[in-house]
């Protein structure tokens, strides 16, 4: 008769602890990656910055009539001139996140 040798293995409790640790590490890493990606997407303002710069150029060269309002992608842009302070205010607000970008120009009049 063949004698069976005892094979060392892990207990059920050790296997469960290892599985829980792996799941916890996976959950933490996925939450960190999700946070990083959402911040990158929400923080993207290059397109609106270029649009605002174009509007500044048009205003400085007399090609833009004030007050000006426009929608650019997901941004609402308004440009107003305040005569008391002799300044032009540019404001862009993201329609979903309500993030705002503000600029102040000295009037060329």
DSSP file (Angstrom, degrees, kcal/mol; ACC not computed):
  #  RESIDUE AA STRUCTURE BP1 BP2  ACC     N-H-->O    O-->H-N    N-H-->O    O-->H-N    TCO  KAPPA ALPHA  PHI   PSI    X-CA   Y-CA   Z-CA
    1    1 A X              0   0    0      0, 0.0     2,-0.3     0, 0.0     0, 0.0   0.000 360.0 360.0 360.0 139.2    0.0    0.0    0.0
    2    2 A X        -     0   0    0      1,-0.0     2,-0.5     0, 0.0     0, 0.0  -0.620 360.0-137.5 -83.0 132.9    1.2    3.5   -0.9
    3    3 A X        -     0   0    0     -2,-0.3     2,-0.3     1,-0.0    -1,-0.0  -0.802  17.6-133.4 -91.6 125.6    1.7    5.9    2.0
    4    4 A X        -     0   0    0     -2,-0.5     2,-0.3     1,-0.0    -1,-0.0  -0.609  16.5-135.2 -79.3 134.1    0.4    9.4    1.2
    5    5 A X        -     0   0    0     -2,-0.3     2,-0.5     1,-0.0    -1,-0.0  -0.658  21.1-112.7 -88.4 146.4    2.8   12.2    2.2
    6    6 A X        -     0   0    0     -2,-0.3     2,-0.5     1,-0.0    -1,-0.0  -0.663  28.8-151.1 -80.2 126.0    1.4   15.2    4.0
    7    7 A X        -     0   0    0     -2,-0.5     2,-0.2     1,-0.0    -1,-0.0  -0.841  15.2-125.1-100.1 131.5    1.5   18.4    1.8
    8    8 A X        +     0   0    0     -2,-0.5     2,-0.3     1,-0.0    -1,-0.0  -0.540  43.2 155.4 -75.1 139.3    1.9   21.7    3.5
    9    9 A X        -     0   0    0     -2,-0.2     2,-0.3     0, 0.0    -1,-0.0  -0.867  41.4 -86.9-148.9-178.3   -0.7   24.2    2.7
   10   10 A X        -     0   0    0     -2,-0.3     2,-0.1     1,-0.1     0, 0.0  -0.672  39.6-115.7 -98.5 154.9   -2.5   27.3    4.0
   11   11 A X     >  -     0   0    0     -2,-0.3     4,-1.9     1,-0.1     5,-0.1  -0.324  29.1-106.9 -80.7 169.0   -5.5   27.3    6.3
   12   12 A X  H  > S+     0   0    0      1,-0.2     4,-2.3     2,-0.2     5,-0.2   0.887 119.9  54.5 -62.8 -39.8   -8.8   28.7    5.3
   13   13 A X  H  > S+     0   0    0      1,-0.2     4,-2.4     2,-0.2    -1,-0.2   0.903 107.1  49.6 -63.9 -42.3   -8.3   31.7    7.6
   14   14 A X  H  > S+     0   0    0      1,-0.2     4,-2.3     2,-0.2    -1,-0.2   0.899 111.0  50.3 -62.9 -40.4   -4.9   32.6    6.0
   15   15 A X  H  X S+     0   0    0     -4,-1.9     4,-2.2     2,-0.2    -2,-0.2   0.903 110.9  48.6 -64.8 -42.2   -6.5   32.4    2.5
   16   16 A X  H  X S+     0   0    0     -4,-2.3     4,-2.6     2,-0.2    -2,-0.2   0.909 111.3  49.7 -64.9 -43.1   -9.4   34.7    3.6
   17   17 A X  H  X S+     0   0    0     -4,-2.4     4,-2.4     1,-0.2    -2,-0.2   0.925 111.7  48.3 -62.7 -43.9   -7.0   37.2    5.1
   18   18 A X  H  X S+     0   0    0     -4,-2.3     4,-2.1     2,-0.2    -1,-0.2   0.903 112.0  49.7 -62.9 -41.1   -4.8   37.3    2.0
   19   19 A X  H  X S+     0   0    0     -4,-2.2     4,-2.3     2,-0.2    -2,-0.2   0.914 110.6  49.5 -64.3 -43.2   -7.9   37.7   -0.2
   20   20 A X  H  X S+     0   0    0     -4,-2.6     4,-2.5     1,-0.2    -2,-0.2   0.912 110.5  50.6 -63.7 -42.1   -9.3   40.6    1.9
   21   21 A X  H  X S+     0   0    0     -4,-2.4     4,-2.4     1,-0.2    -1,-0.2   0.908 110.3  49.4 -62.2 -41.7   -5.9   42.3    1.8
   22   22 A X  H  X S+     0   0    0     -4,-2.1     4,-2.2     2,-0.2    -1,-0.2   0.913 112.0  48.4 -63.5 -42.4   -5.7   42.0   -2.0
   23   23 A X  H  X S+     0   0    0     -4,-2.3     4,-2.6     2,-0.2    -2,-0.2   0.909 111.2  50.2 -64.9 -42.4   -9.3   43.4   -2.4
   24   24 A X  H  X S+     0   0    0     -4,-2.5     4,-2.5     2,-0.2     5,-0.2   0.925 111.5  47.7 -63.5 -44.4   -8.5   46.3   -0.1
   25   25 A X  H  X S+     0   0    0     -4,-2.4     4,-2.3     1,-0.2    -1,-0.2   0.907 112.7  49.6 -63.3 -41.0   -5.4   47.2   -2.0
   26   26 A X  H  X S+     0   0    0     -4,-2.2     4,-2.3    -5,-0.2    -2,-0.2   0.916 111.2  48.8 -63.5 -43.7   -7.2   47.0   -5.3
   27   27 A X  H  X S+     0   0    0     -4,-2.6     4,-2.2     2,-0.2    -2,-0.2   0.921 112.2  48.3 -63.8 -44.2  -10.1   49.2   -4.0
   28   28 A X  H  X S+     0   0    0     -4,-2.5     4,-2.2     1,-0.2    -1,-0.2   0.920 112.7  47.7 -63.2 -43.5   -7.7   51.8   -2.7
   29   29 A X  H  X S+     0   0    0     -4,-2.3     4,-2.3     1,-0.2    -1,-0.2   0.884 111.6  50.3 -67.0 -36.9   -5.7   51.9   -5.9
   30   30 A X  H  X S+     0   0    0     -4,-2.3     4,-2.3     2,-0.2    -1,-0.2   0.877 110.4  50.0 -69.3 -35.5   -8.8   52.2   -8.0
   31   31 A X  H  X S+     0   0    0     -4,-2.2     4,-2.2     2,-0.2    -2,-0.2   0.896 111.1  49.0 -68.4 -38.7  -10.2   55.1   -5.9
   32   32 A X  H  X S+     0   0    0     -4,-2.2     4,-2.3     2,-0.2    -2,-0.2   0.932 112.9  46.9 -64.6 -45.6   -6.8   56.9   -6.2
   33   33 A X  H  X S+     0   0    0     -4,-2.3     4,-2.6     1,-0.2     5,-0.2   0.900 111.4  51.6 -63.4 -40.5   -6.8   56.4  -10.0
   34   34 A X  H  X S+     0   0    0     -4,-2.3     4,-2.4     1,-0.2    -1,-0.2   0.908 110.5  49.0 -62.3 -41.9  -10.4   57.5  -10.3
   35   35 A X  H  X S+     0   0    0     -4,-2.2     4,-2.1     2,-0.2    -2,-0.2   0.910 111.6  48.9 -64.3 -42.9   -9.6   60.7   -8.3
   36   36 A X  H  X S+     0   0    0     -4,-2.3     4,-2.0     2,-0.2    -2,-0.2   0.934 113.0  46.7 -63.0 -47.0   -6.6   61.5  -10.5
   37   37 A X  H  X S+     0   0    0     -4,-2.6     4,-2.3     1,-0.2    -2,-0.2   0.901 112.0  49.8 -64.8 -41.2   -8.5   61.0  -13.8
   38   38 A X  H  X S+     0   0    0     -4,-2.4     4,-2.7     1,-0.2     5,-0.2   0.883 110.5  50.7 -67.0 -36.2  -11.5   63.1  -12.6
   39   39 A X  H  X S+     0   0    0     -4,-2.1     4,-1.8     2,-0.2    -1,-0.2   0.882 110.4  49.9 -66.6 -37.3   -9.2   65.9  -11.5
   40   40 A X  H  < S+     0   0    0     -4,-2.0     4,-0.3     2,-0.2    -2,-0.2   0.922 114.1  44.6 -66.1 -43.0   -7.4   65.9  -14.9
   41   41 A X  H >< S+     0   0    0     -4,-2.3     3,-0.9     1,-0.2    -2,-0.2   0.926 117.3  43.7 -68.6 -44.7  -10.7   66.0  -16.8
   42   42 A X  H 3< S+     0   0    0     -4,-2.7    -1,-0.2     1,-0.2    -2,-0.2   0.776 111.9  54.7 -72.6 -25.4  -12.3   68.7  -14.6
   43   43 A X  T 3< S+     0   0    0     -4,-1.8     2,-0.8    -5,-0.2    -1,-0.2   0.430  75.7 117.4 -88.3   1.5   -9.1   70.8  -14.6
   44   44 A X    <   +     0   0    0     -3,-0.9     4,-0.1    -4,-0.3    -4,-0.0  -0.584  22.9 146.0 -73.5 108.6   -8.8   70.9  -18.3
   45   45 A X     >  +     0   0    0     -2,-0.8     4,-2.3     2,-0.1     5,-0.2   0.268  33.3 106.0-126.5  10.5   -9.1   74.6  -19.2
   46   46 A X  H  > S+     0   0    0      1,-0.2     4,-2.1     2,-0.2     5,-0.2   0.911  81.0  50.2 -61.2 -43.6   -6.7   75.0  -22.2
   47   47 A X  H  > S+     0   0    0      1,-0.2     4,-2.1     2,-0.2    -1,-0.2   0.924 113.5  44.4 -62.7 -44.6   -9.5   75.3  -24.8
   48   48 A X  H  > S+     0   0    0      1,-0.2     4,-2.6     2,-0.2    -1,-0.2   0.858 110.3  55.6 -70.8 -32.8  -11.4   78.0  -22.9
   49   49 A X  H  X S+     0   0    0     -4,-2.3     4,-2.2     2,-0.2    -1,-0.2   0.905 109.2  47.3 -63.0 -40.7   -8.2   79.8  -22.1
   50   50 A X  H  X S+     0   0    0     -4,-2.1     4,-2.2     2,-0.2    -2,-0.2   0.912 111.9  50.3 -65.9 -42.2   -7.4   79.9  -25.9
   51   51 A X  H  X S+     0   0    0     -4,-2.1     4,-2.1     2,-0.2    -2,-0.2   0.914 111.4  48.1 -62.4 -43.4  -11.0   81.1  -26.6
   52   52 A X  H  X S+     0   0    0     -4,-2.6     4,-2.4     1,-0.2    -1,-0.2   0.903 110.0  52.1 -64.8 -40.8  -10.8   83.9  -24.0
   53   53 A X  H  X S+     0   0    0     -4,-2.2     4,-2.2     1,-0.2    -1,-0.2   0.890 108.3  51.5 -62.6 -38.8   -7.4   85.0  -25.4
   54   54 A X  H  X S+     0   0    0     -4,-2.2     4,-2.4     2,-0.2    -1,-0.2   0.909 109.9  49.1 -63.0 -41.9   -8.9   85.2  -28.9
   55   55 A X  H  X S+     0   0    0     -4,-2.1     4,-2.5     2,-0.2    -2,-0.2   0.878 109.1  52.6 -67.0 -36.9  -11.8   87.3  -27.6
   56   56 A X  H  X S+     0   0    0     -4,-2.4     4,-2.8     2,-0.2    -1,-0.2   0.927 109.7  49.3 -60.7 -44.4   -9.2   89.6  -25.8
   57   57 A X  H  X S+     0   0    0     -4,-2.2     4,-1.4     1,-0.2    -2,-0.2   0.923 111.2  48.9 -60.9 -45.3   -7.4   90.0  -29.1
   58   58 A X  H  <>S+     0   0    0     -4,-2.4     5,-3.0     1,-0.2     6,-0.7   0.908 113.0  47.8 -62.7 -41.2  -10.6   90.8  -30.9
   59   59 A X  H ><5S+     0   0    0     -4,-2.5     3,-1.7     4,-0.2    -2,-0.2   0.929 109.5  52.0 -65.2 -44.7  -11.6   93.4  -28.3
   60   60 A X  H 3<5S+     0   0    0     -4,-2.8    -1,-0.2     1,-0.3    -2,-0.2   0.759 111.9  47.6 -65.5 -23.9   -8.2   95.1  -28.3
   61   61 A X  T 3<5S-     0   0    0     -4,-1.4    -1,-0.3    -5,-0.2    -2,-0.2   0.245 117.8-110.7-100.6  12.1   -8.3   95.4  -32.1
   62   62 A X  T < 5S+     0   0    0     -3,-1.7    -3,-0.2     2,-0.1    -2,-0.1   0.690  87.3 114.7  73.2  20.2  -11.9   96.9  -32.1
   63   63 A X      < +     0   0    0     -5,-3.0     2,-0.5    -6,-0.2    -4,-0.2   0.381  59.4  73.6-102.0   3.2  -13.5   93.8  -33.6
   64   64 A X        -     0   0    0     -6,-0.7     2,-0.4    -5,-0.2    -2,-0.1  -0.974  69.3-146.7-123.9 123.8  -15.7   92.8  -30.6
   65   65 A X        -     0   0    0     -2,-0.5     2,-0.3     2,-0.1    -6,-0.0  -0.733  33.3-104.0 -89.1 134.0  -18.8   94.7  -29.6
   66   66 A X  S    S+     0   0    0     -2,-0.4     2,-0.1     2,-0.1    14,-0.1  -0.798  95.6  48.8-105.1 148.1  -19.5   94.8  -25.8
   67   67 A X  S    S-     0   0    0     12,-0.6     2,-0.4    -2,-0.3    13,-0.2   0.534  79.8-178.0 -72.4 149.2  -21.3   93.4  -23.9
   68   68 A X  E     +A   79   0A   0     11,-2.5    11,-3.1    -2,-0.1     2,-0.4  -0.967  12.4 175.7-125.2 134.0  -20.5   90.0  -25.3
   69   69 A X  E     +A   78   0A   0     -2,-0.4     2,-0.3     9,-0.2     9,-0.2  -0.999  10.8 155.0-137.9 138.9  -22.0   86.6  -24.4
   70   70 A X  E     -A   77   0A   0      7,-2.6     7,-3.4    -2,-0.4     2,-0.5  -0.989  36.6-126.9-156.6 156.7  -21.3   83.3  -26.0
   71   71 A X  E     -A   76   0A   0     -2,-0.3     2,-0.5     5,-0.2     5,-0.2  -0.959  23.5-174.1-109.7 124.5  -21.4   79.6  -25.2
   72   72 A X  E >   -A   75   0A   0      3,-2.5     3,-2.7    -2,-0.5     2,-0.2  -0.963  60.6 -56.1-122.3 113.4  -18.2   77.7  -26.0
   73   73 A X  T 3  S-     0   0    0     -2,-0.5     0, 0.0     1,-0.3     0, 0.0  -0.378 123.8 -17.8  52.3-115.6  -18.4   74.0  -25.6
   74   74 A X  T 3  S+     0   0    0     -2,-0.2    21,-3.0    -3,-0.1    22,-0.4   0.120 121.6  95.1-104.0  21.7  -19.5   73.6  -21.9
   75   75 A X  E <   -AB  72  94A   0     -3,-2.7    -3,-2.5    19,-0.2     2,-0.6  -0.888  61.5-148.2-115.7 142.1  -18.6   77.1  -20.9
   76   76 A X  E     -AB  71  93A   0     17,-2.6    17,-2.3    -2,-0.4     2,-0.5  -0.954  22.2-165.0-107.2 119.6  -20.7   80.3  -20.8
   77   77 A X  E     +AB  70  92A   0     -7,-3.4    -7,-2.6    -2,-0.6     2,-0.4  -0.885  10.8 177.2-111.4 131.6  -18.5   83.3  -21.5
   78   78 A X  E     -AB  69  91A   0     13,-2.8    13,-2.7    -2,-0.5     2,-0.4  -0.999   8.8-168.2-134.2 139.7  -19.5   86.9  -20.8
   79   79 A X  E     +AB  68  90A   0    -11,-3.1   -11,-2.5    -2,-0.4   -12,-0.6  -0.990  13.3 174.7-128.0 123.2  -17.5   90.1  -21.4
   80   80 A X  E     - B   0  89A   0      9,-2.4     9,-3.1    -2,-0.4     2,-0.5  -0.954  22.8-139.8-131.0 148.5  -18.7   93.4  -19.9
   81   81 A X  E     - B   0  88A   0     -2,-0.3     2,-0.6     7,-0.2     7,-0.2  -0.917   9.9-157.7-108.2 130.4  -17.2   96.8  -19.8
   82   82 A X  E  >> - B   0  87A   0      5,-2.8     5,-1.6    -2,-0.5     4,-0.9  -0.933   0.3-163.8-108.9 115.6  -17.5   98.9  -16.6
   83   83 A X  T  45S+     0   0    0     -2,-0.6    -1,-0.1     1,-0.2     5,-0.0   0.811  82.0  63.2 -70.8 -31.1  -17.1  102.6  -17.4
   84   84 A X  T  45S+     0   0    0      1,-0.2    -1,-0.2     2,-0.1    -2,-0.0   0.925 117.6  27.1 -61.6 -44.7  -16.5  103.7  -13.8
   85   85 A X  T  45S-     0   0    0     -3,-0.2    -1,-0.2     2,-0.1    -2,-0.2   0.483 102.4-128.6 -96.4  -3.9  -13.3  101.7  -13.4
   86   86 A X  T  <5 +     0   0    0     -4,-0.9    21,-2.3     1,-0.2     2,-0.3   0.906  66.4 126.7  55.9  44.8  -12.4  101.8  -17.1
   87   87 A X  E   < -BC  82 106A   0     -5,-1.6    -5,-2.8    19,-0.2     2,-0.5  -0.910  56.9-135.4-131.4 157.7  -12.0   98.0  -17.1
   88   88 A X  E     -BC  81 105A   0     17,-3.2    17,-3.0    -2,-0.3     2,-0.5  -0.963  18.8-152.9-114.4 127.5  -13.3   95.1  -19.1
   89   89 A X  E     -BC  80 104A   0     -9,-3.1    -9,-2.4    -2,-0.5     2,-0.5  -0.874   7.4-167.7-104.5 127.3  -14.3   92.0  -17.1
   90   90 A X  E     +BC  79 103A   0     13,-2.9    13,-2.5    -2,-0.5     2,-0.4  -0.958   9.8 178.1-114.2 127.4  -14.2   88.6  -18.7
   91   91 A X  E     -BC  78 102A   0    -13,-2.7   -13,-2.8    -2,-0.5     2,-0.4  -0.994  10.0-175.6-133.9 130.6  -15.9   85.7  -17.0
   92   92 A X  E     -BC  77 101A   0      9,-2.6     9,-2.6    -2,-0.4     2,-0.4  -0.993   6.9-171.6-125.2 127.8  -16.2   82.1  -18.1
   93   93 A X  E     -BC  76 100A   0    -17,-2.3   -17,-2.6    -2,-0.4     2,-0.3  -0.976  23.0-129.3-123.8 128.6  -18.3   79.6  -16.1
   94   94 A X  E  >  -B   75   0A   0      5,-2.9     4,-1.5    -2,-0.4   -19,-0.2  -0.599  16.9-142.8 -73.6 130.5  -18.4   75.8  -16.7
   95   95 A X  T  4 S+     0   0    0    -21,-3.0    -1,-0.1    -2,-0.3   -20,-0.1   0.771  93.4  35.1 -71.3 -25.7  -22.1   74.8  -17.0
   96   96 A X  T  4 S+     0   0    0    -22,-0.4    -1,-0.2     1,-0.1   -21,-0.1   0.889 129.2  27.9 -94.6 -45.4  -21.7   71.5  -15.2
   97   97 A X  T  4 S-     0   0    0      2,-0.1    -2,-0.2   -55,-0.1     3,-0.1   0.568  91.4-133.7 -95.3  -9.3  -19.0   72.0  -12.5
   98   98 A X     <  +     0   0    0     -4,-1.5     2,-0.2     1,-0.2    -3,-0.1   0.694  49.0 157.6  60.9  21.1  -19.7   75.8  -12.0
   99   99 A X        -     0   0    0    -57,-0.1    -5,-2.9    -5,-0.0     2,-0.3  -0.572  26.7-151.7 -74.0 138.4  -15.9   76.4  -12.2
  100  100 A X  E     -C   93   0A   0     -2,-0.2     2,-0.4    -7,-0.2    -7,-0.2  -0.875  18.6-163.7-120.7 149.0  -15.1   79.9  -13.1
  101  101 A X  E     -C   92   0A   0     -9,-2.6    -9,-2.6    -2,-0.3     2,-0.4  -0.998  16.6-171.9-126.0 127.0  -12.3   81.8  -14.9
  102  102 A X  E     +C   91   0A   0     -2,-0.4     2,-0.3   -11,-0.2   -11,-0.2  -0.944   7.9 176.2-123.8 141.3  -12.1   85.5  -14.5
  103  103 A X  E     -C   90   0A   0    -13,-2.5   -13,-2.9    -2,-0.4     2,-0.4  -0.985  14.4-152.8-138.4 150.5   -9.9   88.1  -16.2
  104  104 A X  E     -C   89   0A   0     -2,-0.3     2,-0.3   -15,-0.2   -15,-0.2  -0.992  12.8-172.6-126.2 128.4   -9.7   91.9  -16.0
  105  105 A X  E     -C   88   0A   0    -17,-3.0   -17,-3.2    -2,-0.4     2,-0.4  -0.890  27.2-118.4-116.1 148.3   -8.5   94.0  -18.8
  106  106 A X  E     -C   87   0A   0     -2,-0.3   -19,-0.2   -19,-0.2   -20,-0.1  -0.718  41.9-108.7 -80.6 136.5   -7.8   97.8  -18.9
  107  107 A X        -     0   0    0    -21,-2.3    -1,-0.1    -2,-0.4   -47,-0.0  -0.345  15.7-147.0 -68.9 144.3  -10.1   99.4  -21.4
  108  108 A X              0   0    0      1,-0.2    -1,-0.1   -49,-0.1   -21,-0.0   0.329 360.0 360.0 -93.9   9.0   -8.4  100.7  -24.6
  109  109 A X              0   0    0    -23,-0.1    -1,-0.2     0, 0.0    -2,-0.1   0.470 360.0 360.0 -80.8 360.0  -10.8  103.6  -24.9
